[in-house]
Amino acid sequence: MIERWQTSKLRAMLEVRRGVNLTGARQTGKSTLAGMVDLPKSRRYTFDDKLVRSIANTDPNGFVAHEKGETVVIDEIQKVPDILEAIKMVVDRDSSSGQYLLTGSSNLRFARAVKDSLAGRLGRIRLRTLALGELNGNPPTFLRRAFNRDFDPFYTYFTRRDVIHAAFRGGYPEILDYSPDDRSDWFEAYLDDLIEKDIQDVTEIRKLPELRATAQWLLAHTAQFFSTEELSAKAAISKVTAQNYMAALKALYVFDSIPSWTKSDYEMVGKREKWIATDSALVASILGWNESELYMDESRNGKLVETWVYQQLAAIADADGGYTISHYRDNRKREIDFMVERKDCAILGVEVKAGQASLDDFKHLKWFAENLAKVPFTGIVLYSGDKTLRFGEGLYAVPMSALGS
């Protein structure tokens, strides 16, 4: 059994918060993690069960009532969003910790009929697909060490083929050892379920073929810049419809939108979000990409590897805490793939290179450090190799495998 990074955070949060909402994409292991938490006294339900949903809808106040010291565990909470109002009433009367553990495959802020996010009452933990460090059995310390410039001189050698293979494998627990064909079939069924079933927990969308086409277009443009108008034109849908579809897919954690870093008075800084898929294997499988062919296609393997790197950084940031992720882009075509900001405002700039690193890969990091960084700044290029190389003050080429060390 793989130890999930969020396990200790979940246990700790249940000790101090009235309840916890464990959220994330479907099939990331939320129910498994919730089942592993030792709760001295608990009742467990799943709203996948039609009868249980019916009872909860009929008598929400009675359903969520519990004895002192008891934890009510409810799986797929988004299927009965009205019950959150009943939970709110209970935790407003009783501030004791650990009353509820809720899991769900959509962001409750987007769910229909949810009038109160329970902010301040329930803690929130997002469970992502498995990160390389979790698979290796290592703690989520990469960002902490990177900010301290505490890199090992040598890491496990990750060739370009190794990185691409890891991106094709992704992080969904159930299919880690599947063959490419079986993985492709699994993801086809996964996307069908999202569009035909789960999306209805978020919003009412009737034109499902249009929604699927939108999802596929977004997957093809992962880690790239585009406008809503471009999506609207390509999918032959209105701009409003495109925005609604994007919001729904984001609510189901199929995509994240990464904001632009704008903490500067530099007038050339761009403000466009960058959309990125939350698992690289979903991209490769739904688009029918072949691992051997992709090795020679720098355009496609570049955005796939960048998506995989984002998975790692986001999982580490969530588990270790105290970080936000953005990107940098300006009107002079200077770009930095990821800007990780620590609570004290120190910044880690991250560039992703599927192959070998060169001095030219540091030009935008170096420019940012010399012109815009008003706080401690470290710039790294993640590349395929095994040696940490210094390219100037605060600039390092770091092997991809360091993400999981």
Secondary structure, DSSP 8 states (H G I E B T S, - for coil): ----TTHHHHHHHHHHSSEEEEE-STTSSHHHHHHHS--SSEEEEETTSHHHHHHHHH-HHHHH---TT-EEEEESGGGSTTHHHHHHHHHHH---S--EEEEESS-TTTSTT-----TTTEEEEE--S--HHHHHT--S-HHHHHHTT---SB-----HHHHHHHHHH-S-GGGTT--HHHHHHHHHHHHHHHHHTGGGGT-----HHHHHHHHHHHHHTTTB---HHHHHHHHT--HHHHHHHHHHHHHTTSEEEE-B---S--TTB----EEEES-HHHHHHHTT--HHHHTT-HHHHHHHHHHHHHHHHHHHHHHH-SEEEEEEEBTTS-EEEEEEEETTS-EEEEEE-SS---GGGGHHHHHHHHHT--S-EEEEEEESSSB-EE-STTEEEEEGGGGG-
